[in-house]
Amino acid sequence: MKIFSFMFCLSCILISGCSYVRPTIRGNIIPAQKRLQNSVTVLKNDSSFFSIPLPESVIQNAQIVLLGETHGVSANQELEFQMLKFLKSKIDFQVLLMEASHSHAVIINKYLNTGDTAYIDTIFRHLKGTFAWTNEYAAFWKNLYAYNQTLAPEKRISCIGIDVENQYNTALYFLATITPDTPAFKEIQPAVIKLKNVKFSDNSVRDAWKLAEEINTNWRTNESLYETFYGENYRDFKIVLQNIVNAKLVHMTKKKSGKIRYNKVRDSIMYENLLNAYSVNPTARMYGFFGSIHVLQDRYFGIPSLAYLLNSNSSPYKNKVISMYMYYENCENINRPDYKITRTQSEFSSRVFKFYKEEYNAIFCLNNPDAPSETLKFYPYYNNVAGGPFQYILLVKNSKASQPYGDLQ
């Protein structure tokens, strides 16, 4: 299996823009190269993943493993799926974290439970213009469904989406589908009728926000009535409604204050959403793939990322988070919204990985006790904490860009 692309992305798998930052090594790169040389696993084929060194302490303590990607590279989903199978064999996780919304994950779970591809069609109807609208993303879910069928039912993997609701039509339609047909309490009836009449069509963003805020205001006044009315679907209703409201907050922040402040607000919301999931199943082990910035266990230009928050002193996941960072060499990626193909830059990998002559993908273990003791100091991801901003580097070589959905259908 060949390797594939590089570019650092400030992003979400479903929506948001990209911002390229060139990572470099601060100081002499020779110790860094020596450390990397002593910790490399060459990934020549699918089975090579099962030779990745995971120290016993990592296996015992890890509760969340995050893999950080640059969106739009064809190799990503294939490698992420191979990592999924490897981690399943090592830590037997059962929850796949998604850089996607709660409603998106609920629909994906329905597909994983039934195999009905109509659920995939539902998801893709409003993904066009996002990094997720690709053949590779669709293939990932079909591969996961097939893989789940090889596992005992109680061992199968399901999904949790922790992002805001970026696809408003999908989110509103989801709320409409879980709204009961029975008459509602008079205090909530007008809001429920409006929601029940939502169609799976192209409502404007402003209309979606207006409707969500109107229902949210009514819900805050009559929460107990909504809980009774929605019954077993109340938790889904509450999460999705709040995430639509939060989506407006996130994207207005981006418009008014720029991408850095936007990511601070967005990552804090993703963290809170994950804590809500923790309250339901505090012992669950999880694996997820996100845009690169979200998996850094250090502040990004002063902004706390998702992984940084997960590993903070107040987090129930403190010292239980592993971050794997993907770098790319000789690769291409697509950009939103027109899916134009661009060459990715590789200043970091050309310097630090110059010693690596193989044409295959490779993973480098930075927390291997047998590796040299020199600390890798990454800039602008530089810090002095023992774990560093990430513990593994997955080097991806020679990948084409992702293919927009339907090109091969």
C-alpha positions in Angstrom: 0.0 0.0 0.0 1.5 3.4 -1.0 1.4 6.6 1.0 -0.2 9.9 0.4 -0.5 14.0 1.2 0.5 17.1 3.3 -1.1 20.3 4.3 -2.2 21.6 7.7 -5.9 22.4 8.0 -8.0 24.5 10.3 -11.2 22.7 9.7 -14.1 20.5 10.1 -14.9 17.4 8.1 -18.2 18.8 7.2 -17.7 22.5 7.0 -15.2 25.4 7.5 -12.2 26.8 5.8 -8.6 25.8 5.6 -5.6 27.7 6.9 -2.1 26.4 6.1 0.6 26.7 8.7 4.1 25.3 8.1 5.3 23.3 11.1 9.0 23.3 11.7 11.5 21.8 14.2 13.0 24.3 16.5 16.8 23.9 16.9 19.0 21.1 15.6 17.0 18.5 13.6 19.6 15.8 13.9 18.4 14.5 17.3 14.9 14.6 16.0 15.8 12.5 13.0 17.7 10.0 15.2 14.7 9.7 17.4 12.4 9.1 14.5 14.7 6.6 12.8 14.6 4.5 16.0 10.8 4.5 16.2 9.6 3.8 12.7 7.2 1.2 11.5 6.9 0.9 7.7 3.3 0.3 6.6 3.8 -1.7 3.4 0.4 -3.3 3.5 -2.8 -3.5 5.6 -1.3 -6.1 8.0 1.6 -3.8 8.8 -0.6 -1.7 11.1 -0.6 -4.7 13.5 3.1 -4.3 14.1 2.8 -0.7 15.4 4.5 -0.5 18.8 2.0 0.5 21.5 3.7 0.5 24.9 1.8 -1.5 27.6 1.1 1.7 29.6 -0.5 3.2 26.5 -2.7 0.1 26.0 -3.8 0.1 29.7 -4.5 3.9 30.1 -5.7 5.1 26.7 -9.4 5.9 26.6 -9.4 8.2 23.6 -7.2 7.9 20.5 -7.3 10.8 18.1 -5.9 10.8 14.5 -5.4 14.2 13.0 -5.7 14.6 9.2 -5.6 17.3 6.5 -9.0 17.0 4.8 -9.3 16.2 1.1 -6.5 13.6 0.8 -7.6 10.3 -0.8 -5.5 8.1 1.5 -7.0 9.5 4.7 -10.1 7.2 5.0 -8.2 4.1 4.0 -5.5 4.7 6.6 -8.1 5.7 9.2 -10.0 2.5 8.6 -6.8 0.4 9.0 -6.0 2.2 12.2 -9.6 1.5 13.4 -9.0 -2.3 13.0 -5.6 -2.1 14.7 -7.0 -0.2 17.7 -10.0 -2.5 17.9 -7.6 -5.4 18.3 -5.5 -3.5 21.0 -8.0 -1.6 23.2 -11.3 -3.0 22.0 -12.9 0.4 21.6 -16.6 0.5 20.6 -17.2 4.2 20.0 -16.1 6.1 16.9 -15.9 9.8 17.6 -16.9 12.0 14.6 -16.0 15.5 13.6 -19.6 15.7 12.6 -23.0 16.6 14.2 -25.1 14.5 16.5 -27.9 14.1 13.9 -25.3 13.0 11.3 -24.0 10.3 13.7 -27.5 9.1 14.6 -28.3 8.6 10.9 -24.9 6.8 10.3 -25.7 4.5 13.3 -29.0 3.6 11.6 -27.1 2.6 8.5 -24.6 0.6 10.6 -27.5 -1.2 12.4 -29.4 -2.0 9.2 -27.2 -1.8 6.2 -29.8 0.3 4.4 -27.9 2.6 2.0 -30.9 5.0 2.0 -29.4 6.4 5.2 -26.1 7.1 3.4 -28.1 8.9 0.6 -29.8 11.0 3.3 -26.4 12.1 4.7 -24.9 12.9 1.3 -27.9 15.0 0.1 -26.6 18.0 2.0 -22.8 17.3 2.2 -22.0 18.8 -1.2 -19.5 21.6 -0.8 -17.9 20.0 2.3 -14.8 17.8 2.6 -17.0 14.9 3.5 -18.7 14.8 0.1 -16.3 12.2 -1.4 -16.3 8.6 -2.6 -13.7 7.8 0.1 -16.0 9.0 2.9 -18.9 6.9 1.6 -16.6 3.9 1.2 -15.4 4.2 4.8 -18.9 3.7 6.2 -19.6 0.8 3.9 -16.3 -0.8 5.0 -17.2 -0.2 8.6 -20.6 -1.8 8.2 -19.0 -4.9 6.6 -16.4 -5.0 9.4 -19.0 -4.8 12.1 -20.7 -7.9 10.6 -17.6 -9.8 11.5 -17.9 -8.8 15.2 -20.3 -10.1 17.9 -23.3 -7.7 18.2 -22.1 -6.5 21.6 -18.6 -5.7 20.2 -19.7 -3.7 17.2 -18.7 -0.1 16.7 -21.1 2.8 16.8 -20.7 6.6 16.4 -20.9 9.7 18.4 -20.9 13.1 16.6 -19.6 16.0 18.8 -19.6 18.9 16.4 -22.2 21.6 15.9 -25.0 21.1 13.3 -23.4 22.5 10.1 -25.9 20.9 7.7 -29.0 22.8 8.9 -31.5 21.1 6.6 -30.4 17.7 7.6 -30.6 18.7 11.3 -34.1 20.2 11.0 -35.3 17.3 9.0 -34.0 15.0 11.6 -35.9 16.8 14.3 -39.0 16.7 12.2 -38.7 12.9 11.8 -38.4 12.3 15.6 -41.3 14.6 16.4 -44.4 12.6 17.4 -47.6 12.8 15.3 -49.7 13.0 18.5 -51.1 16.4 19.6 -48.6 18.4 21.7 -49.3 20.4 24.9 -50.8 23.7 24.0 -47.8 25.6 25.3 -45.5 24.0 22.8 -48.0 23.2 20.0 -47.2 26.2 17.7 -43.5 25.4 17.8 -44.0 21.7 17.3 -46.3 22.3 14.3 -43.6 24.4 12.6 -41.0 21.8 13.2 -43.2 19.0 12.0 -43.8 20.8 8.7 -40.1 21.1 7.9 -39.2 19.4 4.6 -35.9 17.9 3.5 -35.3 20.9 1.2 -33.1 23.8 0.7 -34.1 26.1 3.5 -31.9 29.2 3.9 -29.4 29.3 6.7 -31.2 32.3 8.1 -34.5 30.6 8.1 -33.0 27.5 9.8 -31.4 29.7 12.5 -34.6 31.7 13.0 -36.7 28.5 13.4 -34.2 26.9 15.7 -34.0 29.9 18.0 -37.8 30.2 18.1 -38.1 26.6 19.2 -35.1 26.9 21.6 -36.8 29.9 23.3 -40.0 27.9 23.7 -38.1 24.9 24.9 -36.3 26.8 27.7 -39.7 27.9 29.0 -41.4 24.6 28.7 -38.5 22.0 29.0 -40.5 19.5 31.1 -43.3 19.5 28.5 -40.9 18.8 25.7 -39.3 16.0 27.7 -42.7 14.4 28.2 -43.7 14.9 24.6 -40.6 13.5 22.9 -40.1 10.7 25.4 -37.2 8.4 24.4 -36.2 10.8 21.6 -35.9 13.8 24.0 -32.1 13.5 24.4 -31.6 13.6 20.6 -34.0 16.5 20.3 -32.2 18.5 23.0 -28.7 17.9 21.6 -29.6 18.6 18.0 -31.6 21.7 18.8 -28.8 23.2 20.9 -26.2 22.3 18.3 -28.1 24.3 15.6 -28.2 27.3 17.9 -24.5 26.7 18.7 -23.7 26.6 15.0 -24.9 30.1 14.6 -22.7 31.2 17.5 -19.7 29.4 16.0 -20.1 30.8 12.5 -20.9 34.3 13.6 -17.8 34.2 15.7 -15.8 33.3 12.5 -17.4 36.1 10.6 -16.7 38.8 13.3 -13.5 37.5 14.9 -11.7 35.3 12.5 -10.7 31.6 12.3 -8.6 31.5 15.5 -11.4 32.7 17.8 -13.9 30.6 15.8 -11.9 27.4 16.5 -11.7 28.3 20.2 -15.5 28.5 20.4 -16.0 25.4 18.3 -13.5 23.2 20.1 -15.0 24.2 23.4 -18.4 23.1 22.2 -17.1 19.8 20.9 -15.5 19.2 24.3 -18.7 19.9 26.1 -20.6 17.6 23.7 -18.1 14.9 24.4 -18.5 15.4 28.2 -22.3 14.9 27.7 -21.5 11.6 26.0 -19.2 10.7 28.9 -22.0 11.2 31.4 -23.9 8.4 29.5 -21.0 5.9 29.3 -17.9 7.1 31.3 -15.9 3.9 30.7 -16.3 3.9 26.9 -13.1 3.7 24.9 -13.1 5.8 21.8 -11.2 6.4 18.5 -11.8 9.3 16.2 -10.3 11.2 13.2 -10.4 15.0 13.1 -8.8 17.9 11.4 -5.2 18.2 12.6 -5.6 21.2 14.9 -8.2 19.5 17.0 -5.9 16.6 18.1 -3.0 18.8 19.4 -2.5 18.4 23.1 -1.1 21.9 23.3 -2.5 25.3 22.7 -2.6 26.4 19.0 -1.5 30.1 19.0 -2.9 30.3 22.5 -6.2 28.6 21.6 -7.0 25.4 23.5 -7.8 22.6 21.0 -10.2 19.7 21.6 -7.4 17.3 22.6 -5.8 20.0 24.9 -9.1 20.3 26.7 -9.5 16.5 26.9 -6.1 16.3 28.6 -6.6 19.2 30.9 -6.7 18.9 34.7 -10.5 19.3 34.9 -11.2 16.6 32.3 -12.2 13.1 33.2 -9.9 12.0 30.3 -6.7 13.5 31.8 -3.7 11.4 30.8 -5.9 9.0 28.9 -5.7 10.7 25.5 -3.4 9.7 22.6 -2.9 11.9 19.6 -1.6 10.7 16.3 -0.6 13.4 13.8 -0.6 12.9 10.0 2.1 14.5 7.8 2.0 14.3 4.1 4.7 14.1 1.4 4.2 14.3 -2.4 0.4 14.5 -2.1 -2.6 16.2 -3.5 -5.8 17.4 -1.8 -9.1 19.0 -2.7 -10.3 22.3 -1.5 -13.9 23.5 -0.8 -16.3 24.3 -2.3 -15.3 23.7 -5.9 -13.1 20.6 -5.2 -10.2 22.1 -7.0 -7.1 19.8 -6.7 -3.9 21.4 -5.3 -0.5 20.1 -4.5 0.3 20.0 -0.8 3.4 21.5 0.7 5.8 19.6 2.8 8.5 21.9 4.3 8.4 20.0 7.6 8.5 16.5 6.2 11.2 17.3 3.6 13.5 18.4 6.5 12.8 16.0 9.3 11.9 12.9 7.2 14.7 13.3 4.7 16.3 10.2 6.0 13.2 8.1 5.2 13.7 6.8 1.7 10.9 4.2 1.5 7.9 4.9 -0.8 5.6 3.4 1.8 3.6 5.1 4.6 5.2 4.9 8.0 4.2 5.6 11.6 6.7 7.0 14.2 6.2 6.3 17.9 7.4 9.3 19.9 6.5 7.8 23.3 8.5 4.6 22.7 10.7 4.1 25.8 13.5 2.6 23.5 13.7 5.8 21.4 16.5 8.3 22.1 15.7 10.7 25.0 15.9 13.9 23.0 12.7 15.8 23.1 11.0 16.7 19.8 10.2 20.4 20.0 7.6 21.4 17.3 6.9 25.0 16.4 4.3 26.5 16.5 3.2 23.5 18.5 6.1 23.8 20.9 5.6 23.0 24.6 7.5 21.5 27.5 4.9 19.0 28.8 6.1 15.4 28.9 3.6 14.0 26.4 4.1 16.8 23.8 1.4 17.9 21.4 1.1 14.4 19.9 2.6 11.0 20.6 2.6 9.4 17.1 3.3 10.7 13.6 1.7 9.0 10.6 3.7 9.9 7.5 1.5 9.7 4.3 3.2 9.6 0.9 2.2 9.8 -2.7 -1.6 10.2 -2.4 -4.0 11.7 -4.9 -6.7 14.0 -3.9 -10.1 12.7 -2.7 -12.7 12.2 -5.4 -15.9 14.2 -5.2 -18.9 12.0 -4.4 -20.4 10.4 -7.5 -17.5 10.7 -9.8 -17.2 6.9 -9.8 -20.8 6.0 -9.1 
